[in-house]
Amino acid sequence: MRSLLAVLLTLSPGAVLAQETPPAPEAPAAEEPPAAQEAAADADVDERVTSTEGKVSSIEEQLAEIKSALSPLTKLKFSGYVQARYQYETTREDNTGGFSRFTVRRSRLKATYTGDIAQFMLQLDASPTAVSLRDAEATLFIPGTKQDQALTLGQLKWPFGYESVQSSGDREFPERTRVVRAFLPDERDRGLRYSGKFGVFRVSGGVFDGNGITNPGSIGVDNDKEKDVLGRAGFDLKWISGGISGWFGHTIAKGPTDTNRRAYERSRLGADVQLYLDFLPVGATAIKGEYIRGTTFLYNGVEKFGRPASGWYGLVVQNLGISNAVAVRFDHFDPANGTPTLADANDPTKPAGTNATDTIGLTAIHYFGEHLKLSATYEHPMTAVVAEAKDPHDDLFTLQMQARF
């Protein structure tokens, strides 16, 4: 027993000391060498770069798809304009004519798609009474000419003169001159046209039905097998431009005194010039003129078969700053060359329908930016009279607002 107690006493202080002694600290983990740390960092950067490149590549693919889908739309252009009017015409001495009215003269919508070798163009006009086709053109740009030469087939403007080709949205006066309206009514026809640019020279010409698009005898379709050949050769030096135009053809029709249909000559010869000057401190000046003579034309809604006629106009436009302009125009039209001035056979107080008419017009224009313009125009026609015949009072005032895009 004494021996057991002695052993226990001997072991007890050691056990106590063992419990009180703190455990030895763990040895610190060995640090990785610098080369290993750099390798790990490079691997992390590579992983991030790879991830970023993948995202960029995905975005590029999406952008390429979007660009491919939108590419055709960049070649498609929509444009158009609306011409809204108020017009007042004086009443004639015999209480005929005269009006006061609001109207929408033109409301055009145009779509043009231009590719590398082809162009599509469609223009519609919506009037208060109907929607009509104005232009429908399919154009081939001749390869190797950088789109300077083209062939166009469809319903398009006659390549003749200056005013007939000029857009109604750009013209200073509300309507074209009397001579142009007679020889080139509605300015359009169905046919084939060639156009080319050769430095400062301009050439255009083609083959057309010849009857236009609103001729009473051929609306929508040609009324004979005759085709007309016409064209214009001109130049453009920026400050001055001009050209000469020719037209030769026939129309087969039944005139007022004909028993059967017969071929009537339909021809025109024209010359035009435009001069642009900038020497006045108030703004630029434009001077324009055109002369046309020919046979067979449309006058007062009636086609005059085989009758010779001629006319001309002169126009001066003066800009007043960048927002205003004034213009003066004088036009002369003789619907029966070689016929003397006469009185109407049924009413000697009226001029004959073959008498010449001069018209002087004045217009003032204000531009509300590039998309809106307001014009006020006064026109005074003067019909040649003889003896007791009187010039009819048919002065016309037109207030027009044009919006375009």
Helices and strands as residue ranges (DSSP letters): H 2-20, H 34-74, E 76-89, E 99-114, E 118-126, E 131-141, E 149-157, H 178-183, E 188-198, E 201-208, E 228-236, E 240-253, E 262-280, E 283-299, E 302-320, E 324-334, E 357-367, E 372-383, E 396-404
